[in-house]
């Protein structure tokens, strides 16, 4: 029995529009990264961590306002564990009595506040984290390229790598454009986006390879359209359910994982777009043909020897 619905959307026919959208997003991201840069968090820049415990859960906006009113700049305030425990990040030089200063300010309104710890994260540590995290991302992309080249073919590897770079640039560019804090949790989200986007791309590529081998036509855009339509319901269902969970985390998860959730929301949205449009369309630009996957049959030796 045939399916009641049989999608036959012309994705490859719209690839120029998709490329234009991607080019604009990448250009805006790169310009923002060059002009504004990233609002690096304490993990990368160094600074002071102060953890305090309230008798009752405070309003984070009032905590932030009290510190800003006292002259503290570049403040990050978030709950840490329980609702009455607050972690304060100050991007400034550590002083021996900074913890007591913060507690004194927060207790002026009559609140009962206790100092749990006050620590310094050095700029050298931040530099090491930045260098090692960047190296880790490059290694991840390199391993991905080798894996796809081994499993499929080198043109698939180039397409997958470019699609992943496309996703990473746009996610990082969004954080630069809106000057959201970029810390280790966001970096972890970017690496997770690489894995998620690659998984979607592999599903599409696997169906493309299978359809090329089964099909008797050489119309690559038509074969790609068929493969994308066949995997579309799976792609949208997976992305949709994941986005619902991430929306809940961004809305209810608190400040500690807010940027992490936002990075994943942007990354999965962009990754789904690149899996459907960019990754497959790049194979057309790379001139993938049937003979790249199915070597042409050689003529029989006897026929070759005929005069």
C-alpha positions as CSV (number, residue, x, y, z in Angstrom):
1,X,0.0,0.0,0.0
2,X,1.4,3.4,-1.0
3,X,1.9,6.1,1.6
4,X,-0.9,8.7,1.8
5,X,1.7,11.4,1.7
6,X,4.7,11.3,-0.6
7,X,6.8,14.5,-0.3
8,X,8.7,15.5,-3.4
9,X,10.1,18.9,-2.5
10,X,12.6,20.5,-4.8
11,X,15.4,21.3,-2.3
12,X,18.2,21.3,-4.9
13,X,16.2,23.7,-7.1
14,X,16.4,26.2,-4.2
15,X,20.1,25.7,-3.5
16,X,21.1,29.1,-4.8
17,X,18.7,30.8,-2.3
18,X,20.1,28.5,0.4
19,X,23.7,29.4,-0.5
20,X,22.8,33.1,-0.5
21,X,21.3,32.8,3.0
22,X,24.3,30.9,4.3
23,X,26.7,33.4,2.7
24,X,25.0,36.4,4.4
25,X,25.0,34.6,7.8
26,X,28.6,33.7,7.5
27,X,29.6,37.2,6.3
28,X,27.7,38.9,9.2
29,X,29.3,36.4,11.6
30,X,32.9,37.0,10.4
31,X,32.5,40.8,10.4
32,X,31.2,40.7,13.9
33,X,34.0,38.4,15.0
34,X,36.6,40.8,13.5
35,X,35.0,44.0,14.7
36,X,33.5,43.1,18.0
37,X,35.2,39.8,18.9
38,X,33.8,37.4,21.5
39,X,32.6,38.4,25.0
40,X,34.9,35.8,26.6
41,X,33.9,34.5,30.0
42,X,35.9,34.2,33.1
43,X,37.1,30.8,32.0
44,X,39.2,32.4,29.2
45,X,40.0,35.9,30.5
46,X,40.8,35.3,34.2
47,X,39.2,37.0,37.1
48,X,37.5,36.4,40.5
49,X,34.9,33.9,41.6
50,X,32.9,34.6,44.7
51,X,30.4,32.1,46.0
52,X,27.9,33.3,48.7
53,X,25.0,31.6,50.5
54,X,21.8,33.4,51.4
55,X,19.4,32.4,54.1
56,X,16.6,32.6,51.5
57,X,16.8,32.6,47.7
58,X,17.6,36.1,46.5
59,X,16.5,37.9,43.3
60,X,19.5,37.7,41.0
61,X,18.7,41.1,39.5
62,X,18.9,42.8,42.9
63,X,22.3,41.1,43.5
64,X,23.6,42.2,40.2
65,X,22.3,45.8,40.7
66,X,23.9,46.1,44.2
67,X,27.3,45.1,42.7
68,X,27.1,47.3,39.7
69,X,26.0,50.2,41.9
70,X,29.2,49.7,44.0
71,X,31.4,50.0,40.9
72,X,31.9,46.3,39.9
73,X,32.0,45.9,36.1
74,X,31.6,42.8,33.9
75,X,29.6,40.9,36.4
76,X,28.0,37.5,35.9
77,X,25.5,36.3,38.6
78,X,23.9,32.9,38.7
79,X,22.6,30.3,41.0
80,X,25.0,27.6,41.9
81,X,23.4,24.3,43.0
82,X,20.6,25.4,45.5
83,X,18.5,28.5,44.8
84,X,20.0,30.3,47.8
85,X,23.6,29.8,46.7
86,X,24.9,32.4,44.2
87,X,28.0,32.3,42.1
88,X,29.4,35.7,41.2
89,X,32.0,36.2,38.5
90,X,34.1,39.4,38.5
91,X,36.4,40.0,35.5
92,X,38.9,42.0,37.5
93,X,42.1,41.6,39.5
94,X,41.7,39.5,42.7
95,X,42.0,41.2,46.0
96,X,42.5,39.5,49.4
97,X,39.3,41.0,50.8
98,X,37.1,41.0,47.7
99,X,34.9,38.2,49.2
100,X,34.3,40.3,52.3
101,X,33.6,43.3,50.2
102,X,30.9,41.5,48.2
103,X,29.3,40.0,51.3
104,X,29.2,43.4,52.9
105,X,27.5,45.0,49.9
106,X,24.9,42.2,49.6
107,X,24.1,42.3,53.3
108,X,23.4,46.0,53.4
109,X,19.7,45.5,52.7
110,X,19.4,43.3,55.8
111,X,19.8,39.9,54.0
112,X,21.8,37.2,55.8
113,X,24.7,36.4,53.5
114,X,27.7,34.0,54.2
115,X,30.9,33.8,52.1
116,X,31.5,30.2,50.9
117,X,34.7,30.9,48.8
118,X,36.6,33.5,46.9
119,X,39.0,32.3,44.2
120,X,41.1,33.7,41.4
121,X,41.3,32.3,37.9
122,X,44.6,33.5,36.3
123,X,44.9,34.8,32.8
124,X,47.5,32.2,32.1
125,X,45.0,29.4,32.8
126,X,42.5,31.2,30.6
127,X,45.0,31.4,27.8
128,X,45.7,27.7,28.1
129,X,42.0,26.9,28.0
130,X,41.5,29.0,25.0
131,X,44.4,27.4,23.1
132,X,43.5,23.9,24.1
133,X,39.8,24.3,23.3
134,X,40.6,25.7,19.8
135,X,43.0,22.8,19.2
136,X,40.4,20.4,20.3
137,X,37.9,21.8,17.8
138,X,40.4,21.5,15.0
139,X,41.2,17.9,15.9
140,X,37.4,17.1,16.0
141,X,36.9,18.5,12.5
142,X,40.0,16.7,11.2
143,X,38.8,13.4,12.6
144,X,35.3,14.0,11.1
145,X,36.8,14.5,7.7
146,X,38.9,11.4,7.9
147,X,35.9,9.3,9.0
148,X,33.6,10.6,6.2
149,X,36.3,10.1,3.6
150,X,36.9,6.5,4.8
151,X,33.2,5.6,5.0
152,X,32.0,7.4,1.8
153,X,34.3,9.2,-0.5
154,X,36.6,12.3,-0.3
155,X,34.0,14.6,-1.9
156,X,31.5,13.7,0.8
157,X,34.3,14.5,3.4
158,X,34.8,17.9,1.9
159,X,31.1,18.6,1.8
160,X,30.6,17.4,5.4
161,X,33.6,19.5,6.7
162,X,32.4,22.7,4.9
163,X,28.9,22.2,6.3
164,X,30.3,21.8,9.9
165,X,32.5,24.8,9.5
166,X,29.4,26.7,8.3
167,X,27.5,25.7,11.4
168,X,30.4,26.6,13.8
169,X,31.0,30.0,12.3
170,X,27.3,31.0,12.5
171,X,26.9,29.8,16.1
172,X,30.1,31.6,17.3
173,X,29.2,34.6,15.2
174,X,25.8,34.8,16.9
175,X,27.5,35.0,20.3
176,X,29.8,37.7,19.0
177,X,27.0,39.7,17.3
178,X,24.8,39.8,20.4
179,X,27.8,39.9,22.8
180,X,26.6,36.9,24.8
181,X,29.2,35.5,27.2
182,X,31.3,32.8,25.6
183,X,32.6,30.4,28.2
184,X,33.5,26.7,28.4
185,X,29.9,25.6,28.6
186,X,29.3,27.4,25.2
187,X,32.4,25.8,23.8
188,X,31.0,22.4,24.9
189,X,27.7,23.2,23.1
190,X,29.6,24.1,19.9
191,X,31.4,20.7,20.0
192,X,28.0,19.0,20.6
193,X,26.6,20.9,17.6
194,X,29.4,19.4,15.5
195,X,28.4,15.9,16.5
196,X,24.7,16.5,16.1
197,X,25.0,18.2,12.7
198,X,27.4,15.5,11.5
199,X,24.9,12.8,12.5
200,X,22.2,14.4,10.4
201,X,24.5,14.9,7.5
202,X,25.7,11.3,7.6
203,X,22.0,10.1,7.4
204,X,21.4,12.2,4.3
205,X,24.7,11.2,2.7
206,X,24.1,7.5,3.4
207,X,20.7,7.7,1.6
208,X,22.3,9.7,-1.3
209,X,24.9,7.0,-1.7
210,X,22.3,4.2,-1.6
211,X,20.1,6.0,-4.2
212,X,23.0,6.6,-6.5
213,X,23.8,3.0,-6.5
214,X,20.2,1.9,-7.1
215,X,19.2,4.6,-9.6
216,X,19.7,4.2,-13.3
217,X,19.7,8.0,-14.0
218,X,22.6,10.4,-13.8
219,X,20.6,13.4,-12.7
220,X,22.3,14.1,-9.4
221,X,20.0,17.0,-8.2
222,X,17.0,14.6,-8.7
223,X,18.7,11.8,-6.7
224,X,19.7,14.2,-3.9
225,X,16.1,15.5,-3.7
226,X,14.8,12.0,-3.4
227,X,17.2,11.2,-0.6
228,X,16.5,14.4,1.3
229,X,12.7,13.8,1.0
230,X,13.1,10.3,2.2
231,X,15.0,11.4,5.3
232,X,13.1,14.6,5.9
233,X,10.5,13.2,8.4
234,X,13.3,11.7,10.5
235,X,15.4,14.9,10.4
236,X,12.5,17.1,11.4
237,X,11.2,14.8,14.1
238,X,14.7,14.5,15.7
239,X,15.4,18.2,15.5
240,X,11.9,19.2,16.7
241,X,12.0,17.1,19.8
242,X,15.5,18.2,20.6
243,X,14.6,21.8,20.2
244,X,11.6,21.4,22.6
245,X,13.9,20.1,25.3
246,X,16.4,22.9,24.7
247,X,13.7,25.5,24.9
248,X,12.7,24.1,28.3
249,X,16.3,24.2,29.4
250,X,16.8,27.8,28.2
251,X,13.6,28.9,29.9
252,X,13.7,27.0,33.2
253,X,17.4,25.8,33.5
254,X,18.7,29.0,35.1
255,X,21.6,31.3,34.3
256,X,24.2,28.5,34.6
257,X,23.1,26.7,31.5
258,X,21.3,29.4,29.7
259,X,24.0,30.3,27.2
260,X,24.7,26.6,26.8
261,X,21.1,26.0,25.8
262,X,21.0,29.0,23.5
263,X,24.2,27.8,21.7
264,X,22.6,24.4,21.1
265,X,19.3,26.0,20.0
266,X,21.1,28.1,17.4
267,X,23.4,25.2,16.4
268,X,20.7,22.6,15.9
269,X,18.6,25.0,13.9
270,X,21.5,25.9,11.7
271,X,22.7,22.3,11.6
272,X,19.3,21.1,10.4
273,X,19.3,23.7,7.7
274,X,22.8,22.8,6.6
275,X,22.0,19.0,6.6
276,X,19.0,19.6,4.3
277,X,20.4,22.2,2.0
278,X,24.1,22.9,2.3
279,X,25.7,19.5,2.7
280,X,23.9,18.0,-0.3
281,X,24.1,21.1,-2.5
282,X,27.9,21.2,-1.9
283,X,28.2,17.7,-3.6
284,X,26.8,19.3,-6.7
285,X,29.4,22.1,-6.5
286,X,32.0,19.4,-6.0
287,X,30.7,17.6,-9.2
288,X,29.9,14.3,-7.5
289,X,29.1,11.7,-10.2
290,X,28.0,8.1,-10.3
291,X,31.5,6.9,-11.3
292,X,32.9,8.4,-8.0
293,X,31.0,5.6,-6.2
294,X,30.5,3.0,-8.9
295,X,33.6,2.4,-11.0
296,X,32.9,2.0,-14.7
297,X,33.0,-1.6,-15.9
298,X,36.1,-2.4,-18.0
299,X,35.6,-4.1,-21.3
300,X,36.4,-7.7,-21.5
301,X,40.0,-8.5,-22.1
302,X,39.2,-10.4,-25.3
303,X,37.3,-7.4,-26.7
304,X,40.2,-5.1,-25.9
305,X,42.6,-7.3,-27.8
306,X,40.5,-7.3,-31.0
307,X,42.2,-5.3,-33.8
